Structures are given as structure tokens and as C-alpha cells.
Amino acid sequence: MNVEDLRNELVRRDVDPSRYSLKGGTPDDGFALKRQGAGWIVYYSERGGRYGVERFTTEHAACRYLLNRLMGTHVDLDETAAPGTGP
């Protein structure tokens, strides 16, 4: 999963765009994904602060983590399945 895949999945699941940013920054009361150096970070932003910063070495891991946080559960996407044929 990359950022574009994540964006498409969030749209498909009708997740309110005000709850996240896929370009970093400090969304008000939302999660953010940001490329940082050779890795990626995901954090919660509130009142201009960053909280619960998680660091990842791959874009895939960061995107999956953010999807899970936004869905409030573990989302198991079978990336080998064709659309509409997963579990």
C-alpha cells in the first residue's frame, strides 16, 4: 500500500477527510502521515501539536498503520486478491 492506495481506500470507506492529512502538517484533531528523512511518521495532531508519533521505515507500513487508526480496528487487506474478491 502506498499513499495513493491509502487515499483511494479512505475515499472508498467514506472516511471524513477532515480526520486526516496525507501531506503532514497539523490537521485540527486529526491524524497525519508524513515522509521524514528515509522513513515515514504517523501522528495525531491537536491544537498545533503532534502526539503519539509512530515511525516507520516503509511507506507501506505507515499507510497500513494510519488506515487501521482511522478505522479504529485492524483492517486486514488481502493485497493479492483482485478488487471485490478479498476476505
C-alpha positions, 0 to 999 in steps of 0.5 A, a space after each residue: 500500500 502506498 499513499 495513493 492506495 491509502 487515499 483511494 481506500 479512505 475515499 472508498 470507506 467514506 472516511 471524513 477527510 477532515 480526520 486526516 492529512 496525507 501531506 503532514 502538517 497539523 490537521 485540527 484533531 486529526 491524524 497525519 502521515 508524513 515522509 521524514 528523512 528515509 522513513 515515514 511518521 504517523 501522528 495525531 495532531 491537536 491544537 498545533 501539536 503532534 502526539 503519539 508519533 509512530 515511525 516507520 521505515 516503509 511507506 507501506 507500513 505507515 499507510 497500513 498503520 494510519 488506515 487501521 487508526 482511522 478505522 479504529 480496528 485492524 483492517 486486514 487487506 488481502 493485497 493479492 486478491 483482485 478488487 471485490 474478491 478479498 476476505 
